[in-house]
Amino acid sequence: MSTPAPKPQGVDEQKVVALVRAIDWLLGERREAEALGLLQQAEALAPEHPLVLHERARRHLATGDPHAARELLERAVTVAPRQLPLPRSAASVYANALQTLAPGTQLPPAVVAHVQHARRRVAENAEALAAAVEARIGPLRAGRSPGEWHRFERCIDRILGRRRIYTPEPTFMLFPYLNNVEFLPREQFPWLETVEAATHAIREELLGVLSVDQAGIQPYIAYDENQPIAQWKELNHSRRWGAYFLQNEGRRVEEHMARCPRTVATLAELPQVDIPGHGPTAFFSILDAHTRIPPHTGVTNTRLTVHLPLIVPAGCGFRVGGEIREWQVGTAWVFDDSIEHEAWNDSDVPRAILIFDIWNPALTPLERDLVREATTAIGDYYKPEVQSEVRP
């Protein structure tokens, strides 16, 4: 039977642990200089302590020196071949070290095993911690609806490393202090039922469009050749993601609207964005079979986006931030498209939904007026230089 590795003589374990935890906190606050000062204190106190060695290894990884990190990790394993002292604290150090590795980083083979070990330890610790937390909060959630503890669920998911919390990252206007919610509660939009009640009529108008006006469907992504297209290369000027516009950034497409009178009448009763040259926008979005819309963000969180699913084959999905949903024909939802989102159609036939934008209800009437005038002023100022805007 193996015996635990002896602890370094004269080491104040509690002080070492406290220092390492303080270093973690300071790094989370981006107070690098203070964190380095505490690391130097820990090194002076216990230079060969496994937690100190791991903290030093993490610093080497962060500065691009995996070889030095490897040597320190090997020394840590030598000190504690079976089990690191205070494994929960060690898991925290591992987690912070793994965060320094950029996606796709190519590591030397000698370091890969250490990284894999670190990931296993972090995962094991997360499972144990999740069980401990669930044992305490389970009784509090009993009999409660998911909506009552939705925000806390996201809070604890982040702590446990299950999923990150996404925040609005619009490409144009970020309005501060609005709710940071991916999918907004239906209760805020009583008119959704009216929209859903018109599903059959709107779907029939869409089918008519698909039957007689295929030429009116245009590529949704349409960057000029001299514009950077980044993740849109596969969809640029492609009808794999097509749009049949009824309203396009404030411009009415009269011929299309004439083909879809019930859809137009439904939209007329809604709080759509009304900014000349920017809104409202409403269109049938048609995503071809085996096509994916890559992760992206919209232009502003002063508006929200509504989806009314009309044709949804199996194998379609939609992610906004950390939440994934499947469209159901006739069930609408409202989401904040300034939060990273993506969509996919893995089926063999096209998927079609009605998309339109509305004002964010968190804005006051004055704020709407201010946003409208400021957006118009900025657009007018840059108009001679403006390139065609894509509104993903």
C-alpha positions in Angstrom: 0.0 0.0 0.0 1.3 3.4 -0.9 1.9 6.1 1.7 1.1 9.8 1.3 4.1 12.0 0.4 5.4 13.8 3.5 4.6 17.4 3.8 7.5 19.9 3.8 8.6 20.4 7.3 7.6 23.7 8.9 5.2 24.7 6.2 2.1 26.6 7.3 -0.5 24.8 5.1 -3.3 27.2 5.9 -1.2 30.2 4.9 -0.1 28.6 1.7 -3.7 27.8 0.7 -4.8 31.3 1.7 -2.1 32.9 -0.5 -3.0 30.7 -3.5 -6.7 31.5 -3.2 -5.8 35.2 -2.9 -3.7 34.9 -6.0 -6.6 33.3 -7.9 -8.9 36.1 -6.8 -6.5 38.9 -7.8 -5.9 37.3 -11.2 -9.7 37.2 -11.7 -9.7 40.9 -11.0 -6.8 41.4 -13.4 -4.5 42.7 -10.7 -1.5 41.0 -12.0 1.2 42.9 -10.1 -0.5 42.2 -6.7 -0.9 38.5 -7.6 2.8 38.3 -8.5 3.7 39.8 -5.1 1.7 37.1 -3.3 3.2 34.4 -5.4 6.6 35.6 -4.3 5.5 35.4 -0.7 4.3 31.9 -1.3 7.5 30.9 -2.9 9.5 32.3 0.0 7.3 30.4 2.5 7.2 27.0 0.7 9.0 27.0 -2.7 8.4 23.2 -3.2 4.8 23.1 -2.1 2.6 21.5 -4.9 0.2 24.4 -5.0 3.0 26.9 -5.3 4.7 24.8 -8.1 1.4 24.6 -9.9 0.8 28.4 -9.6 4.3 29.0 -11.0 3.6 26.5 -13.8 0.4 28.4 -14.7 2.4 31.6 -14.9 4.9 30.0 -17.3 2.0 28.7 -19.5 0.5 32.2 -19.6 3.8 33.7 -20.7 4.3 31.1 -23.4 7.0 28.9 -21.7 5.5 25.4 -21.7 8.9 23.8 -21.1 9.4 25.6 -17.8 5.8 24.7 -16.9 6.5 21.1 -17.6 9.5 21.0 -15.3 7.5 22.5 -12.4 4.5 20.2 -13.0 6.9 17.2 -12.9 8.3 18.4 -9.6 4.8 18.8 -8.2 4.1 15.2 -9.2 7.3 14.1 -7.5 6.3 15.8 -4.3 2.8 14.2 -4.4 2.9 11.2 -6.7 -0.6 9.9 -5.7 -2.5 12.8 -4.6 -1.8 16.5 -4.3 -2.3 18.0 -0.9 -5.6 19.9 -0.7 -6.9 18.6 -4.0 -9.8 21.0 -4.2 -7.5 24.0 -4.1 -5.3 22.2 -6.7 -8.3 21.8 -9.0 -8.9 25.6 -8.8 -5.3 26.2 -9.8 -5.6 23.7 -12.6 -8.7 25.5 -13.9 -7.0 28.8 -13.9 -4.0 27.4 -15.7 -6.3 25.8 -18.4 -7.9 29.2 -19.0 -4.6 30.5 -20.2 -4.5 28.1 -23.1 -6.0 29.7 -26.2 -8.3 27.4 -28.3 -6.3 25.4 -30.8 -3.0 25.9 -28.9 -0.5 23.2 -30.0 1.4 21.9 -27.0 4.6 19.8 -26.9 3.8 16.1 -26.5 5.5 16.1 -23.1 3.0 18.7 -21.8 -0.1 17.2 -23.3 -0.4 14.5 -20.6 -0.2 17.1 -17.9 -2.9 19.2 -19.5 -5.1 16.1 -19.9 -4.5 15.3 -16.2 -5.4 18.8 -15.2 -8.7 18.6 -17.2 -9.6 15.4 -15.5 -9.0 16.8 -12.1 -11.0 19.9 -12.9 -13.9 17.8 -14.2 -13.8 15.5 -11.2 -13.8 18.4 -8.8 -16.6 20.1 -10.6 -18.8 17.0 -10.3 -18.0 16.7 -6.6 -18.8 20.4 -6.0 -22.0 20.2 -8.0 -23.2 17.3 -5.9 -22.4 19.2 -2.7 -24.2 22.3 -3.9 -27.2 20.3 -5.1 -27.6 18.7 -1.8 -28.0 22.1 -0.2 -30.1 23.9 -2.8 -32.3 20.9 -3.9 -34.9 21.4 -1.1 -35.2 25.1 -1.9 -36.0 24.4 -5.6 -38.6 21.7 -4.8 -42.0 22.7 -6.1 -40.7 25.8 -7.7 -41.1 26.7 -11.4 -37.9 26.9 -13.5 -38.5 30.6 -14.1 -38.1 31.3 -10.4 -34.5 30.0 -10.2 -33.4 30.5 -13.8 -31.0 33.3 -13.0 -29.5 31.5 -10.1 -29.1 28.4 -12.3 -26.9 30.4 -14.7 -25.0 31.8 -11.7 -24.1 28.4 -10.4 -23.5 27.0 -13.9 -20.7 29.5 -14.3 -19.1 28.7 -11.0 -19.2 25.0 -11.9 -17.8 25.6 -15.4 -20.9 24.1 -17.1 -21.5 27.1 -19.4 -20.4 30.7 -19.6 -22.6 33.8 -19.2 -22.9 35.7 -22.5 -23.3 39.4 -22.5 -24.5 41.8 -25.3 -21.8 42.6 -27.8 -23.6 44.6 -30.5 -21.6 45.7 -33.6 -23.0 49.2 -33.3 -24.9 50.6 -30.3 -24.7 49.1 -26.8 -27.4 50.6 -24.5 -26.2 50.1 -20.9 -28.2 48.8 -17.9 -30.8 46.8 -19.9 -31.7 43.2 -19.0 -29.0 40.8 -20.1 -31.4 37.9 -21.1 -31.0 35.6 -24.1 -34.7 34.6 -24.5 -37.1 37.0 -22.8 -40.1 35.9 -20.8 -43.3 35.6 -22.9 -45.2 37.4 -20.2 -43.6 40.7 -21.3 -45.2 40.3 -24.8 -48.9 39.6 -24.5 -49.3 40.2 -28.3 -47.3 37.0 -29.0 -50.5 35.1 -28.8 -52.0 37.2 -31.6 -48.9 36.5 -33.8 -49.2 32.8 -33.1 -52.9 32.8 -33.9 -52.0 34.0 -37.4 -49.5 31.2 -38.0 -51.6 29.3 -40.5 -52.4 32.3 -42.6 -48.8 33.5 -42.6 -47.6 30.1 -43.5 -50.0 29.9 -46.4 -48.7 33.3 -47.7 -45.1 32.0 -47.4 -46.0 28.8 -49.4 -47.5 31.1 -52.0 -44.2 33.1 -52.2 -42.2 29.9 -52.5 -44.5 28.8 -55.3 -44.7 31.9 -57.5 -41.9 34.3 -56.4 -38.6 32.4 -55.9 -36.9 35.3 -57.7 -37.8 37.6 -54.8 -35.7 35.6 -52.3 -32.3 37.1 -52.0 -29.1 36.1 -50.2 -29.3 37.5 -46.6 -25.6 37.9 -46.5 -24.4 40.3 -49.2 -21.0 41.8 -48.4 -19.2 43.7 -51.2 -16.0 42.2 -52.5 -13.8 44.8 -50.8 -15.4 44.2 -47.3 -14.0 41.7 -44.8 -16.4 38.7 -44.7 -14.7 36.7 -41.9 -17.1 33.9 -40.8 -19.6 34.7 -43.6 -17.4 33.4 -46.5 -19.6 30.3 -47.0 -22.9 32.2 -47.0 -21.9 35.5 -48.7 -24.1 36.0 -51.7 -25.6 32.6 -51.3 -29.2 31.7 -51.3 -28.5 28.9 -48.8 -29.6 31.5 -46.3 -32.3 33.4 -48.2 -34.5 36.3 -47.2 -37.9 37.4 -48.6 -38.1 40.9 -47.3 -41.4 42.6 -46.5 -39.6 45.5 -44.8 -35.9 46.0 -45.1 -34.3 48.5 -42.7 -37.3 50.8 -42.9 -37.9 50.4 -46.6 -41.2 48.8 -47.6 -41.0 46.2 -50.3 -44.5 46.9 -51.8 -44.6 44.0 -54.2 -43.8 41.5 -51.5 -46.1 43.1 -49.0 -49.0 42.9 -51.6 -48.4 39.1 -51.7 -48.7 38.7 -47.9 -51.5 40.9 -46.7 -52.3 38.9 -43.5 -48.6 38.9 -42.5 -48.4 42.7 -43.1 -51.6 43.3 -41.1 -50.3 41.2 -38.2 -47.0 43.2 -38.2 -48.9 46.5 -38.2 -50.2 45.8 -34.7 -46.7 45.3 -33.2 -44.2 47.7 -31.6 -41.7 47.4 -34.4 -38.5 49.5 -34.5 -39.1 52.7 -36.5 -35.8 54.4 -37.4 -35.5 55.7 -40.9 -33.0 53.7 -42.8 -32.7 51.1 -40.0 -36.1 49.8 -39.1 -38.6 48.2 -39.2 -37.3 44.9 -40.7 -39.5 41.9 -41.4 -38.8 38.9 -43.7 -39.2 35.3 -44.3 -35.9 33.6 -43.4 -35.2 30.4 -45.4 -32.3 28.3 -44.3 -31.4 25.6 -46.8 -30.8 21.9 -45.9 -27.5 21.1 -44.3 -26.7 24.7 -43.7 -25.3 26.4 -40.6 -25.4 30.1 -39.7 -22.2 30.8 -37.8 -22.0 32.5 -34.3 -22.6 36.3 -34.6 -24.1 39.3 -33.0 -26.5 41.9 -34.2 -26.1 45.7 -34.3 -27.8 46.9 -31.1 -29.6 45.8 -27.9 -32.1 48.6 -28.2 -34.1 46.2 -30.4 -35.2 42.6 -29.9 -35.8 40.0 -32.5 -38.9 37.8 -32.8 -39.1 34.4 -34.6 -42.3 32.8 -35.7 -41.5 29.3 -36.9 -43.5 28.2 -40.1 -41.7 25.3 -41.6 -39.4 23.4 -39.2 -38.1 19.9 -40.2 -36.4 17.7 -37.6 -32.7 18.5 -37.1 -33.0 22.3 -36.8 -31.7 24.2 -33.8 -30.9 27.6 -32.4 -28.5 28.8 -29.8 -28.5 32.2 -28.1 -25.7 32.6 -25.6 -25.7 29.6 -23.4 -29.3 28.4 -24.2 -30.2 26.1 -27.1 -33.8 25.7 -28.3 -35.7 24.0 -31.1 -38.3 25.8 -33.1 -41.8 24.5 -32.9 -44.3 25.6 -35.7 -46.6 28.3 -34.4 -44.6 29.0 -31.1 -42.9 32.4 -31.2 -40.1 33.6 -29.0 -38.3 36.9 -28.4 -34.5 37.1 -28.0 -31.7 39.6 -27.8 -29.7 39.2 -31.0 -26.9 41.4 -29.6 -25.9 38.3 -27.7 -23.9 35.7 -29.7 -26.3 33.3 -31.5 -26.2 30.7 -34.2 -28.6 28.5 -36.1 -28.5 25.2 -38.1 -30.5 23.0 -40.3 -29.2 19.5 -40.4 -32.3 18.1 -42.2 -32.7 17.4 -45.9 -35.3 20.1 -46.6 -35.4 23.9 -46.0 -36.4 25.6 -42.8 -38.5 28.8 -42.9 -39.5 31.3 -40.2 -40.8 34.8 -40.0 -38.3 37.2 -38.4 -39.0 40.8 -37.3 -37.6 43.3 -34.9 -39.3 45.2 -32.1 -38.2 47.9 -29.6 -36.6 46.7 -26.4 -39.5 47.3 -23.9 -36.9 48.3 -21.3 -36.5 51.6 -23.1 -38.6 54.5 -22.0 -40.4 56.6 -24.7 -37.8 59.3 -24.3 -35.0 56.8 -24.7 -36.6 55.5 -27.9 -36.7 59.0 -29.3 -33.0 59.6 -28.3 -31.9 56.3 -29.9 -33.9 57.0 -33.0 -32.4 60.5 -33.5 -28.9 59.6 -32.5 -28.9 56.6 -34.9 -30.2 58.8 -37.7 -27.6 61.5 -37.0 -24.7 59.0 -37.0 -26.0 57.4 -40.2 -26.2 60.8 -41.9 -22.8 61.8 -40.7 -21.1 58.8 -42.2 -23.5 58.4 -45.2 -20.8 59.2 -47.8 -18.6 56.5 -46.5 -21.1 53.9 -45.4 -20.8 50.5 -47.0 -23.8 48.2 -47.2 -24.6 46.9 -43.8 -25.3 43.3 -43.2 -27.8 42.6 -40.4 -27.1 39.1 -39.2 
